Amino acid sequence: MRHALIALLRSRANLILLVSSILVGIALFEVAVRLVGIDYNLSPNWKFHPVLGWSQVPNGKYETLLNGKPLRVRFNSLGFRDEEHQLAKPPGVKRIVVIGDSFSEAVQVNVEETFHHLLQGMLNAHGGTRWEVINIGVGDFGTAQEYIALVRYGLAYQPDVVIHEIFPLNDICNNGIELVDLCRSKNDQYRPYFVEKDGDLAQTYSQPVRNWMRHHVVTFNVMEYWLQKLAGFDPQSPKDRWRPLKLLIAGFKSLDPLLYTYVHADAQPKSVADAWRVTDRLIERIADTSKARGAAYIGMVVPFEMVLQPAWAEFQKKMPPPRMDGHYPEDRLASLYGRMHVPYVMLTDYFQPYLSEVLPFIDGHLSQAGHRRAAEALYAQLVAAGIAGK
């Protein structure tokens, strides 16, 4: 009996020693990771962010050639593609904060060619009030992250105007928690979502436990990043062998989830209809939040390049059912803006006379001419709304 008791105590002591050693090892590795700064950036442009899901790499920079033209990409200390801005608004200055996704990030052109930089120049070229345009748009953001970025960063700049850039092809998909990993984004696991609950919107994540670990344990981030990299996890890849099965389980038998943005509400799967509804409510929340802080809200909807192409009709015919309508997203958003009584810019309409200039897009995003025409459209809307003088 005595020997058995001693053996039991020894086994417990050994177990405690083993667990303690593991915990100490993890703690030491955690300290080492933080001190050494082991890289686990999600991409050359993006770094994990505990609130937004990801931001651009703070103070990051790179230079490359795009279509034979030098391209310089710089991010400020907060991780946004813009110059540094002091928090306090200088006397006599009016500010515009831009929220959006990769069309605002705009790494396809130099920063001086972006619509937000050009808009600032147009506003200041007419004298009188001095304007400052601040961009906090980040690639692959959904409307939920744009709202969070506005509240956490944008409102601190005391904006007089909030410009909300929307790209309905994937923005809607990015807002649907039931569409995780189906919308060609490998960032969905980090993305904050909003869901409808008790008549309101509640923030959540697709992986709550893993998300808690990412927030609190840097070691977990590093291990998760490298394990996924070694496993080749990439929902964006056309070689994703699991995608057909995931689509079938989610109820998508024919048309790609991204293209359901262009399908009328009565033919949308529940997951897409829910994502659209959450998007509408988030846009309303962003506008209401802006107004509550004394800022005017302006929506700017960027078109899917294919809709502008002469080949859209042929593209539409080749797609499996249900039938797509190239005007549906803009019509739905215009109706929403009308109910909200806010000004907006539909670049689909504004681009039509300039298609030979704005097409083709660069890597699916606005060209230099597209940014210039977008800036002109925004400037005209600011004047028409009485926000800026001619």
Order of alpha helices (4+ residues) and beta strands (2+ residues): alpha-beta-beta-beta-beta-beta-alpha-alpha-beta-alpha-beta-alpha-beta-beta-alpha-alpha-alpha-alpha-beta-alpha-alpha-alpha-beta-alpha-alpha-alpha
